[in-house]
Amino acid sequence: MTTTNTIKTVLLLGLLSALLLVGGQAFGGRQGLYAGLGFAVLMNFAGYFFSDKIALRMYSAQPVTETDNAQVYQRVAPMVRNLCQRMEIPMPKLWLIPEESPNAFATGRNPKHASVAFTYGLLKLMDEREVEGVIAHELGHVKNRDILISSVAATIAAAITMLARMAFWFGGAGRDDENRGSALGGLFMLILAPIAAMLIQMAISRTREYAADASAARYTGTPYGLISALQKLENWSKRLPMEASPATAHMFIIKPFGGGALMRLFSTHPSTEERIARLQQLR
């Protein structure tokens, strides 16, 4: 799985570069091509080293330490430490998202630079067994090294969507010389938003959620904590939808239910019913 995720990461970064170059030329001719090249280099660098920080900042995540959000730390840190010892991975940084809708995600480029974030609503809603199941699921992503490909895909989707919006507002360039793109440039860039969704769906296999679920059941010793957590997540996420960015929806343990049809387009999660059914087979 580690090798597969590495290959996917390289392919995604290559596709990002190609799309930015072609889109830049279509949007601004030769000058747009140079701008696309510069932006591709910047996004490749940011995608690898800073995608986790971008995702955490996007949701105003607050650090959870012995001094910051100390009560939360006292509750979850022993669980995390115990699970990390069982999984033989370093303890990740912990983050709290000030959001009532229950959810969680893991991010980072490798287990040594991993972070696990969970919402205030999740901690408020769930008991200790359920919280442990959710944390074990996210640590399963860390152990399976899903987090880099997940974080890079989020950065790529956000970058391409941003370019599509720029094209919508500013339109294509004129046709008066070879250094300026055609009027079709804006239309071309608008097509890139659904391509961003398709890239995520191609790169983020739904099997990664099943694998993380299985890891949670294995290292907690039972599937029932996560089963109960998934049932609550499914019900309460609908009642309290989270306005998450479609570019990062795939990172969460369960897809956020905000965003309407656009969010459904970006859906990369298997159904909760199927996940629960598979967990029940692990008894």
Secondary structure, 3 states (H helix, E strand, C coil): CHHHHHHHHHHHHHHHHHHHHHHHHHHHHHHHHHHHHHHHHHHHHHHHHCHHHHHHHHCCCEEECCCCCHHHHHHHHHHHHHHHHHHCCCCCEEEEECCCCCCEEEEECCHHHEEEEEEHHHHHHCCHHHHHHHHHHHHHHHHCCCHHHHHHHHHHHHHHHHHHHHHHHHCCCCCCCCCCCCCCHHHHHHCHHHHHHHHHHHHCCCHHHHHHHHHHHHHHCCCHHHHHHHHHHHHHHHHCCCCCCHHHHHHECCCCCCCHHHHHHCCCCCCHHHHHHHHHCCC
